[in-house]
Amino acid sequence: MLNISNLSVSYSTDSGIANAITDLSLDVNEGETMGLVGESGSGKSTLGLALMRILPKNARIVSGSMMVYGKDLMSLSRGKMRRMRGETISMVFQGAMNSLNPLMTVEKQVSEPLLIHGKANMREALATAHDILGKVGLKSSAWKQYPHQLSGGMKQRAVIAMAIITNPKILIADEPTTGLDVVTQMAIVRLLKETQREMNITMIFISHDLPVVAKIADRISIMYGGRLMESGTTNDVIRNPRHPYTSKLLASVPDISGNQIISGIPGEPVSALRLPAGCLFRERCEIALKECASYNYDVSFEEKDHRAYCINSGAL
């Protein structure tokens, strides 16, 4: 139901053109949760903004298509795309506080999407907002409060309520647990998981935290330098990674048992301003071959729904 094909996005900067996404193709099935994982600068958030068509002014979609239920988002007029947002696609933006108007109470902010889309009058919108706020676990004592009066977890619940009040078919959650303590993180993940199941929402869960994504996603896609490195079911990607970048991400996660040796990823992520030829990860890869310098990102490993873009995947 969501088909992204050969998508490329770039930014114009004072230092030159930054290629944030390059030739990305990705399918998300109806009713599933796709986890999008990668380090900062890998293009994850840019993909979310591109799907919403709210990229900043210095960004442009260079090529590719984004199809939702057979409709090409690129071909929609501004008016049609504005209706699409909220009604079909909604987004939980990174940084809950930045998504909330400090001058509006929680209940008014959550009800606002219904008013903007003409789905209810003020009384009806507030009644629906109260119902949704209750479902996301925000008590009535917080409904008339302002954002600065709420904790980080409460703000995130309010933002989620605002994103789902129009009953969208697709929800993009961009780093929804960033800045929250571990207990609150898990509570938000459980809330999103329950909401996705109850409302049968198709969700893209964006995060740099692979263990968190593994708890909520049906499938996982790994991004690096604006390209797709690996994609498959959560079980396949976690238990049988076929790209060295995925393996390194997993190895960098602390193991509560204390039996695993934690190892970081050497070097720094590639710069979107100066992408190297061939495999983008080769300069940080411990099993890189000479052939990696001319790799053109054909699928090198494919088994059912599990794909990896690495000519040396057999070495893992």
C-alpha positions as CSV (number, residue, x, y, z in Angstrom):
1,M,0.0,0.0,0.0
2,L,3.0,2.2,0.4
3,N,5.6,1.9,-2.4
4,I,8.7,4.1,-2.6
5,S,10.7,3.6,-5.8
6,N,14.1,5.0,-6.6
7,L,13.7,8.0,-4.4
8,S,16.5,10.6,-4.3
9,V,16.4,13.7,-2.1
10,S,19.1,16.4,-1.9
11,Y,19.6,19.6,0.1
12,S,21.2,22.8,-1.2
13,T,23.7,24.1,1.4
14,D,26.4,26.8,1.6
15,S,28.9,23.9,1.3
16,G,27.3,22.4,-1.7
17,I,24.7,19.8,-2.6
18,A,24.0,17.2,0.2
19,N,22.6,13.9,-1.1
20,A,20.4,12.9,1.8
21,I,18.7,9.9,0.1
22,T,19.9,8.1,-3.0
23,D,17.9,5.7,-5.1
24,L,15.9,4.3,-2.2
25,S,13.2,1.7,-2.9
26,L,11.0,0.4,-0.1
27,D,7.6,-1.2,0.3
28,V,5.5,-1.2,3.4
29,N,2.6,-3.6,3.6
30,E,-0.8,-2.5,5.0
31,G,-1.2,-2.9,8.7
32,E,2.4,-3.6,9.5
33,T,5.1,-1.7,11.3
34,M,8.3,-1.0,9.4
35,G,11.2,0.0,11.6
36,L,13.7,2.4,9.9
37,V,17.1,2.3,11.6
38,G,20.4,4.1,11.1
39,E,22.8,6.6,12.6
40,S,22.1,10.3,12.6
41,G,22.4,11.6,9.0
42,S,21.4,8.4,7.4
43,G,18.3,9.9,5.8
44,K,15.6,8.5,8.0
45,S,13.9,11.7,9.0
46,T,14.3,13.1,5.5
47,L,12.3,10.1,4.2
48,G,9.5,10.9,6.7
49,L,9.4,14.5,5.7
50,A,9.4,13.6,2.0
51,L,6.4,11.3,2.5
52,M,4.5,14.1,4.2
53,R,5.8,16.5,1.5
54,I,7.0,19.0,4.1
55,L,10.7,19.1,3.2
56,P,12.4,22.4,4.0
57,K,12.8,25.0,1.2
58,N,16.4,24.0,0.5
59,A,15.5,20.4,-0.2
60,R,14.1,18.9,-3.4
61,I,13.0,15.4,-4.5
62,V,15.5,14.7,-7.4
63,S,13.8,11.6,-8.7
64,G,11.6,8.6,-7.8
65,S,8.0,8.1,-6.8
66,M,6.0,7.6,-3.6
67,M,2.8,5.7,-4.1
68,V,0.1,5.4,-1.4
69,Y,-2.9,3.2,-2.4
70,G,-1.9,3.7,-6.0
71,K,-1.8,7.5,-5.7
72,D,1.6,9.2,-6.5
73,L,2.2,11.7,-3.8
74,M,4.5,13.7,-6.1
75,S,1.6,14.4,-8.6
76,L,-0.9,15.7,-6.0
77,S,-1.6,19.4,-5.9
78,R,-0.9,21.3,-2.7
79,G,-4.6,21.2,-1.8
80,K,-4.9,17.5,-2.3
81,M,-1.7,16.8,-0.4
82,R,-2.9,19.0,2.5
83,R,-6.1,16.8,2.7
84,M,-3.9,13.7,2.5
85,R,-2.0,14.8,5.6
86,G,-4.0,13.8,8.6
87,E,-6.7,12.0,6.7
88,T,-4.3,9.4,5.2
89,I,-0.8,10.1,6.5
90,S,0.1,11.5,9.8
91,M,3.3,12.1,11.6
92,V,4.7,12.1,15.2
93,F,7.5,14.6,14.8
94,Q,10.9,14.3,16.5
95,G,10.9,16.3,19.8
96,A,7.4,16.5,21.3
97,M,7.9,20.0,22.7
98,N,8.7,21.4,19.3
99,S,5.4,20.0,18.0
100,L,3.2,21.6,20.6
101,N,2.1,25.3,20.6
102,P,3.1,26.7,24.0
103,L,0.1,29.1,23.9
104,M,-2.6,26.4,23.5
105,T,-4.0,23.9,26.0
106,V,-3.5,20.2,25.3
107,E,-7.2,19.5,24.5
108,K,-7.3,22.4,21.9
109,Q,-4.2,21.3,20.2
110,V,-5.3,17.7,19.9
111,S,-8.7,18.7,18.6
112,E,-7.3,21.1,16.0
113,P,-6.7,18.5,13.2
114,L,-10.5,17.7,13.2
115,L,-11.3,21.4,12.8
116,I,-8.7,22.0,10.1
117,H,-10.1,19.1,8.1
118,G,-13.7,20.1,8.7
119,K,-14.6,16.8,10.4
120,A,-16.2,18.3,13.5
121,N,-17.4,21.5,15.2
122,M,-15.6,22.7,18.3
123,R,-17.8,20.8,20.7
124,E,-17.5,17.6,18.8
125,A,-13.8,18.0,18.3
126,L,-13.2,18.5,22.0
127,A,-15.3,15.5,22.9
128,T,-13.3,13.4,20.4
129,A,-10.0,14.8,21.8
130,H,-11.0,13.9,25.3
131,D,-11.7,10.3,24.1
132,I,-8.4,10.0,22.3
133,L,-6.4,11.6,25.2
134,G,-8.0,9.0,27.5
135,K,-7.0,6.2,25.2
136,V,-3.3,7.3,25.1
137,G,-3.2,7.4,28.9
138,L,-3.3,11.2,29.5
139,K,-5.5,11.9,32.5
140,S,-8.3,14.5,32.4
141,S,-6.3,16.7,34.8
142,A,-3.8,17.4,32.0
143,W,-6.3,18.2,29.3
144,K,-6.5,21.9,30.1
145,Q,-2.9,22.3,30.9
146,Y,-0.2,23.9,28.6
147,P,2.8,22.0,27.3
148,H,5.3,23.4,29.8
149,Q,3.2,21.9,32.6
150,L,3.6,18.4,31.2
151,S,6.4,15.8,31.6
152,G,8.2,14.5,28.6
153,G,6.2,11.4,28.5
154,M,2.9,13.3,28.8
155,K,3.9,15.6,25.9
156,Q,4.7,12.6,23.7
157,R,1.3,11.1,24.5
158,A,-0.4,14.3,23.5
159,V,1.5,14.4,20.3
160,I,0.5,10.9,19.5
161,A,-3.1,11.7,20.2
162,M,-2.9,14.7,17.9
163,A,-1.5,12.5,15.1
164,I,-4.1,9.7,15.4
165,I,-7.3,11.8,16.1
166,T,-8.1,11.9,12.3
167,N,-7.8,8.1,12.1
168,P,-5.0,8.1,9.5
169,K,-4.1,4.9,7.5
170,I,-0.4,5.6,7.8
171,L,1.5,6.9,10.9
172,I,5.2,8.0,10.7
173,A,6.8,8.1,14.1
174,D,10.1,9.9,14.0
175,E,12.3,9.1,17.0
176,P,9.3,9.1,19.4
177,T,11.3,7.9,22.4
178,T,14.3,10.2,22.1
179,G,15.0,12.2,25.3
180,L,12.8,10.0,27.5
181,D,13.9,7.7,30.3
182,V,14.0,4.0,29.7
183,V,10.7,3.3,31.6
184,T,8.8,6.0,29.7
185,Q,10.4,4.8,26.4
186,M,8.9,1.4,26.8
187,A,5.5,2.9,27.8
188,I,5.5,4.9,24.6
189,V,6.5,1.9,22.5
190,R,3.7,-0.2,24.1
191,L,1.2,2.6,23.4
192,L,2.2,2.9,19.8
193,K,2.1,-0.9,19.4
194,E,-1.4,-1.1,20.9
195,T,-2.6,1.9,18.9
196,Q,-1.3,0.4,15.7
197,R,-3.1,-2.9,16.3
198,E,-6.4,-1.4,17.5
199,M,-6.7,1.1,14.6
200,N,-5.0,-1.2,12.0
201,I,-2.6,1.6,11.2
202,T,0.4,1.1,8.9
203,M,3.4,2.5,10.8
204,I,6.9,3.6,9.9
205,F,8.9,3.7,13.2
206,I,12.1,5.8,12.8
207,S,14.9,5.4,15.3
208,H,18.6,5.0,15.8
209,D,17.9,2.5,18.6
210,L,17.8,-1.0,17.1
211,P,16.6,-2.8,20.3
212,V,13.7,-0.4,20.7
213,V,12.7,-0.9,17.1
214,A,13.0,-4.7,17.5
215,K,10.2,-4.6,20.1
216,I,7.7,-2.9,17.9
217,A,8.5,-3.6,14.2
218,D,7.3,-6.4,12.0
219,R,10.1,-5.7,9.5
220,I,13.3,-3.6,9.7
221,S,15.1,-1.6,7.1
222,I,18.7,-0.4,7.8
223,M,19.8,2.9,6.3
224,Y,23.3,4.4,6.0
225,G,24.3,7.5,4.1
226,G,20.9,7.8,2.5
227,R,20.9,4.3,1.1
228,L,19.2,1.1,2.1
229,M,21.7,-1.5,3.5
230,E,19.4,-4.3,4.6
231,S,15.7,-5.1,4.9
232,G,13.8,-8.0,6.2
233,T,11.6,-9.4,9.0
234,T,12.6,-8.3,12.4
235,N,13.6,-11.9,13.3
236,D,15.8,-12.3,10.2
237,V,17.6,-8.9,10.5
238,I,18.2,-9.3,14.3
239,R,19.1,-13.0,14.3
240,N,20.8,-13.3,10.9
241,P,22.2,-9.9,9.8
242,R,23.6,-10.1,6.3
243,H,25.2,-6.6,6.1
244,P,28.3,-5.7,8.2
245,Y,26.7,-2.4,9.1
246,T,23.8,-4.2,10.7
247,S,26.1,-6.5,12.5
248,K,28.1,-3.5,13.9
249,L,24.9,-1.8,15.0
250,L,23.9,-5.0,16.9
251,A,27.4,-5.4,18.4
252,S,27.3,-1.8,19.7
253,V,24.2,-2.5,21.9
254,P,24.9,-3.3,25.6
255,D,23.8,-6.8,26.6
256,I,22.1,-6.9,30.1
257,S,23.6,-10.3,30.7
258,G,27.1,-8.9,30.5
259,N,28.3,-11.8,28.3
260,Q,28.6,-9.9,25.1
261,I,31.6,-7.8,24.2
262,I,30.5,-4.3,23.1
263,S,32.3,-3.0,20.1
264,G,31.7,0.4,18.4
265,I,31.8,1.2,14.7
266,P,35.1,2.7,13.7
267,G,35.4,6.1,12.0
268,E,32.6,8.6,11.3
269,P,29.4,8.3,9.2
270,V,29.8,9.4,5.6
271,S,29.0,13.0,4.8
272,A,26.1,13.6,2.5
273,L,28.2,16.4,0.9
274,R,31.0,14.0,-0.1
275,L,29.6,10.5,-0.7
276,P,32.4,8.0,-1.7
277,A,32.1,5.8,-4.8
278,G,31.0,2.2,-4.4
279,C,29.7,0.9,-1.0
280,L,29.2,3.9,1.4
281,F,30.2,1.8,4.4
282,R,33.4,0.3,3.0
283,E,35.8,2.8,4.7
284,R,34.4,1.7,8.1
285,C,34.0,-2.0,7.2
286,E,36.4,-4.6,8.6
287,I,35.6,-7.1,5.8
288,A,35.7,-4.7,2.8
289,L,37.1,-6.0,-0.5
290,K,38.6,-4.2,-3.4
291,E,35.4,-4.8,-5.3
292,C,33.5,-2.7,-2.8
293,A,34.9,0.4,-4.3
294,S,32.9,-0.2,-7.5
295,Y,29.8,-1.7,-5.9
296,N,26.6,-0.4,-7.6
297,Y,24.1,-1.5,-5.0
298,D,22.5,-4.4,-6.8
299,V,20.9,-6.9,-4.3
300,S,23.7,-9.2,-3.3
301,F,21.8,-11.3,-0.8
302,E,18.2,-12.3,-1.1
303,E,16.2,-15.0,0.7
304,K,12.5,-14.7,0.8
305,D,11.8,-11.2,2.2
306,H,15.3,-10.7,3.5
307,R,17.7,-8.6,1.3
308,A,21.1,-7.1,1.9
309,Y,23.2,-4.8,-0.3
310,C,26.7,-6.1,0.3
311,I,28.8,-8.2,-2.1
312,N,30.6,-9.7,0.9
313,S,27.5,-10.7,2.8
314,G,28.6,-14.4,2.6
315,A,31.4,-13.6,5.0
316,L,29.0,-12.9,7.8
